Each structure stands twice: as structure tokens, then as C-alpha cells.
Amino acid sequence: MKALHLLIGFLAGPAPRRDERGLSQSTEIAILTGVVVGIAITVGAAITVYVNAKLPHP
């Protein structure tokens, strides 16, 4: 009977603490989104400069 009480006490006890040292998921997604937007702007600017350089000037 003691083993049953110990098992119930173990299962009903407090959950182990999580390690919260990393960034939250929403912060991580916001940083990655910012990086992707920055890359898209850089590629768009590079294509615009290239196309404008290749166009004939009147």
C-alpha cells in the first residue's frame, strides 16, 4: 500500500521546472522575420540597380 501512496504522490507532485534561459518563440519568429525582410529588400535593391544600369539612357 505504501508503494501505491508513493506513486500517487509522485504523479500528483509539482512538475519539474523548465529551463527558461532561451528566447521565447515569438521573439525568435520576429527576429527571423526581420532578417528575411532585410534580405528581400537587399535583393530587390540589387536587382533595381542592375536593371537601371542595363537600360539605355536617352
C-alpha positions as CSV (number, residue, x, y, z in Angstrom):
1,M,0.0,0.0,0.0
2,K,2.9,2.3,0.7
3,A,4.2,1.9,-2.8
4,L,0.8,3.0,-4.2
5,H,0.8,6.1,-2.0
6,L,4.3,7.0,-3.1
7,L,3.3,6.5,-6.8
8,I,0.3,8.7,-6.4
9,G,2.4,11.3,-4.5
10,F,5.0,11.3,-7.3
11,L,2.4,11.6,-10.1
12,A,0.4,14.4,-8.3
13,G,3.5,16.3,-7.2
14,P,4.7,19.5,-8.8
15,A,6.1,19.3,-12.3
16,P,9.8,19.8,-12.8
17,R,10.9,23.3,-13.5
18,R,11.7,24.2,-17.1
19,D,14.9,25.9,-18.2
20,E,13.8,29.3,-19.4
21,R,17.1,30.8,-20.4
22,G,16.4,30.9,-24.2
23,L,14.4,33.4,-26.2
24,S,10.7,32.9,-26.4
25,Q,9.3,31.5,-29.7
26,S,7.5,34.8,-30.6
27,T,10.8,36.7,-30.2
28,E,12.6,34.2,-32.3
29,I,10.0,34.4,-35.1
30,A,10.1,38.2,-35.0
31,I,13.9,38.2,-35.4
32,L,13.8,35.7,-38.2
33,T,11.0,37.7,-40.0
34,G,13.1,40.8,-39.7
35,V,16.1,39.0,-41.2
36,V,14.0,37.7,-44.1
37,V,12.6,41.2,-44.8
38,G,16.1,42.7,-44.8
39,I,17.3,40.1,-47.3
40,A,14.3,40.7,-49.5
41,I,14.9,44.5,-49.5
42,T,18.6,44.0,-50.3
43,V,17.9,41.6,-53.2
44,G,15.2,44.0,-54.6
45,A,17.6,46.9,-54.4
46,A,20.4,45.0,-56.1
47,I,18.1,43.9,-58.9
48,T,16.8,47.5,-59.4
49,V,20.4,48.9,-59.6
50,Y,21.4,46.2,-62.1
51,V,18.3,46.7,-64.3
52,N,18.7,50.5,-64.2
53,A,22.4,50.2,-65.2
54,K,21.5,48.0,-68.2
55,L,18.7,50.3,-69.5
56,P,19.7,52.6,-72.4
57,H,20.0,56.2,-71.4
58,P,18.3,58.7,-73.9
